[in-house]
Amino acid sequence: MAKFKEATERLHKNVFVCKKCKTKQRTNMQKILKGKVTCKKCGSKAFRAIKKAK
C-alpha cells in the first residue's frame, strides 16, 4: 500500500483519544493543552495523541 502525506495527515493530524473511554476526537493541540476540550462520551479532559500505525 502506498503512503502519501495527505492520507497520513487526514488520519493522524489533530486526532486525540480519551484516556478513560478511548473515544477519538479531532481538535487543535492548543485547546487540549489549555484543558478547554471535554470528551463527548464521558466528560473527561484527559487526552493523548493517537498512535500511528507502523
C-alpha positions as CSV (number, residue, x, y, z in Angstrom):
1,M,0.0,0.0,0.0
2,A,1.3,3.4,-0.9
3,K,1.7,6.0,1.8
4,F,1.4,9.6,1.0
5,K,1.4,12.8,3.1
6,E,-2.2,13.8,2.6
7,A,-3.6,10.5,3.8
8,T,-1.5,10.3,6.9
9,E,-2.4,13.9,7.8
10,R,-6.1,13.1,7.3
11,L,-5.9,10.1,9.6
12,H,-3.5,11.3,12.4
13,K,-3.3,15.1,12.4
14,N,-5.2,16.8,15.3
15,V,-6.7,13.5,16.4
16,F,-6.7,12.7,20.2
17,V,-8.0,9.8,22.2
18,C,-9.7,10.0,25.6
19,K,-7.7,8.1,28.2
20,K,-10.9,6.9,30.0
21,C,-13.3,5.7,27.3
22,K,-10.9,5.5,24.2
23,T,-13.1,7.8,22.1
24,K,-11.4,9.7,19.2
25,Q,-11.9,13.4,18.9
26,R,-10.4,15.8,16.3
27,T,-9.4,19.2,17.7
28,N,-6.5,21.6,18.0
29,M,-3.4,20.8,20.1
30,Q,-3.6,24.2,21.9
31,K,-7.1,23.5,23.1
32,I,-6.0,20.2,24.5
33,L,-3.1,21.7,26.4
34,K,-5.3,24.5,27.8
35,G,-7.9,22.0,29.0
36,K,-10.8,23.5,27.0
37,V,-11.8,20.2,25.4
38,T,-14.0,17.7,27.1
39,C,-14.8,14.2,25.9
40,K,-18.2,13.8,24.1
41,K,-18.9,10.5,25.8
42,C,-17.7,10.6,29.4
43,G,-16.9,14.3,30.0
44,S,-13.2,13.7,30.8
45,K,-10.4,16.2,30.0
46,A,-7.6,13.7,29.8
47,F,-6.5,13.1,26.2
48,R,-3.5,11.6,24.4
49,A,-2.3,11.8,20.8
50,I,-3.4,8.9,18.6
51,K,-0.7,6.3,18.0
52,K,0.4,6.0,14.4
53,A,0.4,2.5,12.8
54,K,3.8,1.1,11.9
